[in-house]
Amino acid sequence: MTTEQIAADIERGIQLRAEIDIRTKELQEIEERLEKAGLAGPHVPLENSEREGKQAILTSGKHKLRVRIESDNLVGGFAMDSDLHKTIAAMLTKEQFNALFKPVKKYERKESDGHKFRLKAKAALQNQELYLQLIKALRSLDKDGIPKSKVVIPWSAIETFPN
């Protein structure tokens, strides 16, 4: 790739990011208005009778948009020995319960941002060798044992050169 091509891609990337930001904001505003219109009704039952909720059918001259108000969201999980656990376990057999739910016990980093976690670990451990062992143990590896990586293009941090 030539220097000119890189420069052209940077400039076009800046233009596209600005357009995307404008369009995203516009779409969010449109979706907020359509959500309000959908909530106001009138409502009809959802097409899928297995689902709970209702829908408003909004139209333009050319299009029909179904705004669904789904009221069948389910809890994704619950704590062991919680009231919900006890309630569900009491209504199901052990086999039924185990067919539908799995126990999940895990530790999660207190800092979701990897860089912040590294800084916190370095400060907490104070032993450079132990810190490096911890970071090595926590690395995400692919199936071949190679550390996973990602490419980041920080459009929001682009700098403008003075003329």
N, C-alpha and C positions, 0 to 999 in steps of 0.2 A: 504494500500500500504506500503510495507516495505522500509526501508532506502536504501537497495540495488536496489530495483525497481525504486525508485525515482532517485538515482544516475545514473542508466542505462538510464532512460528516458532523464535526463538532457544531458548526453553525446551524446546519439543518436540524440536528438533535435539539438544540436550544429552541428553535422555532417550534418544533413538534411538541416539546414539553410544555411550552407556553400555551399552545393550542389545546393540548390534552387537559391542562389545568382549567382553562376557560370552559371547555366542553363538559368536563366532569362536574364543575360547579353548576353549570346550566342544567345538566341532567339531574343532579340532586334536587335542585329547586323544582323541576318538572315533576319528579317522582314524589316530592312532598305534597304538591298540589293534587296529583292524582290519588295519592293515599287518602287525603282529606275527602276528595270526591267519592272514593270507594267506600270509606267509612260512613259517609252520609247516606249512601244507598240511592235507589232502592236495591234490595238484596234478593238473591235467589239461592237455592241450595247449590253446594259444590257439585261438580260433575261426577266426582268419585264418591260413591255412597259410603265407602269405607272410611272416609275422612270426616272430621268434625269441623264445622264452620259454615261460612256463607261466602258469597261473592257478589260483587257489583259488576255489571257489564257496561263498560264505558265505550262510546263509539265516537269516531270522527266520520267524515264523509267517506273515507276509504277503508277504515280499519275498525276492528273490535278488540278491546283489551279487557281481559277478565282480571279484576283486582280481587285476589283471594284474601279473605280474613280467616286464616287457619287457626283453629282453637284446639288443636290436638297435639300440641308440643308435649313431649314426654321428658321426664327427668332423665338425664344421661347416666346418672349414677347416684349412689347414696352411701353414706358412711356405714361401716359394719356396726352392728348393735344399735343403730339409730332407730327412732320410732318407725320410720318408713320401712326399714329392713325388717323389723319385727312384724309389722302389719302384713307385708308381702309374704314373708316366710310362713306366717300363720295361715294364709289362704291357699298356698301351693304345697304340693308334695315336694320332697327333696329333689326328686328327679326333674320335676317341672321347673323348680327354681334354678337348678344347675343348667338346664337346657336354655334358660333365658338370660342368666346373669353369670358373670365371672368375677371372682375377687381380684382386685388390682391393688397391689401394694408397691409403691415406688417412692423414690426420693426425687424431688425436683430442685433445681438450683433456685436459690432465693433471688438471684439476679438473672433475668431472662436474657439480658444483653451480654454477650460473651466477653466483650472488652471490659465492661464494668465488673463482671464476675472475676476476671483475671486480676484486676486492680484490688478487689476486695480480698481475694485469695492471697495475693502477695502481701498485703498488709496484715492479714490474719495469721499467716503461717510464719512470716519473718525468716524462715529458713529457705534460702534460695533452692537448695537441692530438693527439699521436700515439695516446694512449690512446683518445680519443673517436673517431678514425678507425678504430681497430681494432674497437671495440665496434660502430660503425655497419656495418662490413664483415661482422661475424659475426652480425648480427641475422637471425633466421628471418623470412622474409617469405612472405605467402600469394601466390597466383597473380596478385593485383592489385598486388603490391608493398607491401602494408600489413603492418607488423610484427605477427607472431602474438602472441597473448596468451592467458593462461589465468586462470581465476578460482579462487582458493584460499580455502577456508573452513577456517581452522585450529582445528578443534574442540579439539585438544589444548592450545591456548593460550588457551582461554576464561577469562575472569576472573570471579570471584564477588564480588559487591558485599557489603560488610558491612551487617548489618541496622541 
